[in-house]
Amino acid sequence: MPQRVIKIILPENHAKQALELLEGEDRLSFWQEESSGGNFVVSALTDSGRSETIMDLFEKRFSSVDGFKLILFPVEASIPNYFSLANRILEDELLIHWVYNFMNMLQGSGQRLAHGSMNYHKWLLTLDVLLKN
């Protein structure tokens, strides 16, 4: 999914409010930047589908503040891809949940997962397929 960087510029006395808004958002990575002239500058990396929501949130909160600026940049690449990494972690958690449920199912049915047994081979094949996807 395409990503965007949103650069937010505010007077320094609004920094705490801006950080609270960013900390309340999911699927977002942000960092503060140094600035001259008494401004607070923060950039946020997010997927393009979330960028409009975040921009709207800041516009509603700070549009009447003198010195408020919001700049949107397209992202050509991001390494590591923050969102791919997050999706992989979620997939890994689902895999762990599946393995846990599979083991409970075998235990509940009285079947065993002994090395070399048919259930053991089925489990290895299923796990191999899941890990390759």
For each residue, the residues with C-beta under 8 A, 3 or more apart:
1: 47 48 49 83
2: 47 48 74 75
3: 45 46 47 48 74 75 78 82 83
4: 45 46 47 48 51 72 73 74 75
5: 43 44 45 72 73 75
6: 43 44 46 51 54 55 58 70 71 72 73
7: 41 42 43 69 70 71 72 73
8: 18 41 42 43 44 58 69 70
9: 35 39 40 41 67 68 69 70 71
10: 14 15 18 39 40 62 65 67 68
11: 14 38 39 40 65 66 67 68
12: 15 38 39 40
13:
14: 10 11 17 18 40 62 65 68
15: 10 12 18 19 40 42
16: 19 20
17: 14 20 21 61 62
18: 8 10 14 15 21 22 40 42 58 62
19: 15 16 22 23 42
20: 16 17 23 24
21: 17 18 24 25 57 58 61
22: 18 19 25 28 30 42 44
23: 19 20
24: 20 21
25: 21 22 28 44 46 50 54 57
26:
27: 46 47 50 83 86
28: 22 25 44 45 46 50 54
29: 44 45 46 82
30: 22 42 43 44 45
31: 42 43
32: 40 41 42
33: 41 42 43
34: 41
35: 9 38 39 40 41
36: 39
37:
38: 11 12 35
39: 9 10 11 12 35 36 67
40: 9 10 11 12 14 15 18 32 35
41: 7 8 9 32 33 34 35
42: 7 8 15 18 19 22 30 31 32 33
43: 5 6 7 8 30 31 33
44: 5 6 8 22 25 28 29 30 54
45: 3 4 5 28 29 30 75 78 82
46: 3 4 6 25 27 28 29 50 51 54
47: 1 2 3 4 27 50 51 83
48: 1 2 3 4 51
49: 1 52
50: 25 27 28 46 47 53 54
51: 4 6 46 47 48 54 55 72
52: 49 55 56
53: 50 56 57
54: 6 25 28 44 46 50 51 57 58
55: 6 51 52 58 59 70 72
56: 52 53 59 60
57: 21 25 53 54 60 61
58: 6 8 18 21 54 55 61 62 68 70
59: 55 56 62 63 70
60: 56 57 63
61: 17 21 57 58
62: 10 14 17 18 58 59 65 68
63: 59 60 68
64:
65: 10 11 14 62 68
66: 11
67: 9 10 11 39
68: 9 10 11 14 58 62 63 65
69: 7 8 9
70: 6 7 8 9 55 58 59
71: 6 7 9
72: 4 5 6 7 51 55
73: 4 5 6 7
74: 2 3 4
75: 2 3 4 5 45 78
76:
77:
78: 3 45 75 81 82
79:
80: 84 85
81: 78 84 85
82: 3 29 45 78 85 86
83: 1 3 27 47 86 87
84: 80 81 87 88
85: 80 81 82 88 89
86: 27 82 83 89 90
87: 83 84 90 91
88: 84 85 91 92
89: 85 86 92 93
90: 86 87 93 94
91: 87 88 94 95
92: 88 89 95 96
93: 89 90 96 97
94: 90 91 97 98
95: 91 92 98 99 130 131
96: 92 93 99 100
97: 93 94 100 101
98: 94 95 101 102 130
99: 95 96 102 103 127
100: 96 97 103 104
101: 97 98 104 105
102: 98 99 105 106 123 126
103: 99 100 106 107 113
104: 100 101 107 108
105: 101 102 108 109
106: 102 103 109 111 112 113 119
107: 103 104 110 111
108: 104 105
109: 105 106
110: 107
111: 106 107 119
112: 106 117 119
113: 103 106 117 119 120 123
114: 117 119 120
115: 120
116: 120 121
117: 112 113 114 120 121
118: 121 122
119: 106 111 112 113 114 122 123
120: 113 114 115 116 117 123 124
121: 116 117 118 124 125
122: 118 119 125 126
123: 102 113 119 120 126 127
124: 120 121 127 128
125: 121 122 128 129
126: 102 122 123 129 130
127: 99 123 124 130 131
128: 124 125 131 132
129: 125 126 132 133
130: 95 98 126 127 133
131: 95 127 128
132: 128 129
133: 129 130
